[in-house]
Amino acid sequence: MTDIFVVGYDGSDSANRAVAFASARARKAGARLHLVQVLEWSPYSFHTPEELAERHMRREQELDRGHAIIQPAMDQLKADGIEVTGEARHGNAAELLCSIAEEKGASQIIVGRTGGSGLANRLLGSLAITLVQAAPVAVTIVP
């Protein structure tokens, strides 16, 4: 059975570093990568039927943009001989990365560190900190 590494990807420099790190490790381990673009989306708001219809349309457009963000990275990985899949989903990033790792039977989650050092990050935590505390598998944070 082939190892799977789930990689959080948003097109940022830190995400690109995470993909580079993951691809080097995948090549050595013969693992597959699964890129995930998480679009934060809260189901907890109340709207009229018209607002809900508009919100659904925006949600679908955001998913399309999410797929467009991961596609170039997937194409490059495939060209480099790395087996890769990917998806865009709405939800909480930490929760989704953890559940996708479980769904895929992944052995690791890899994310880039954004370098945030503000008070809000220290008080509320970042995606990386949340993953380290909650993930069902090993987490690698790439600087």
Buried (B, 14 or more C-beta within 10 A) or exposed (E): EEBBBBBBBBEEEBBBBBBBBBBEBBEEEEBBBBBBBBBEBEEEEEEEEEEEEEEEEEEEEBBEEBBEBBBEBBEBBEEEEBBBBBBBBBBBBBEBBBBBBEEBEBBBBBBBBBEEEEEEBEEEBBBBBBBBEEBEBEBBBBE
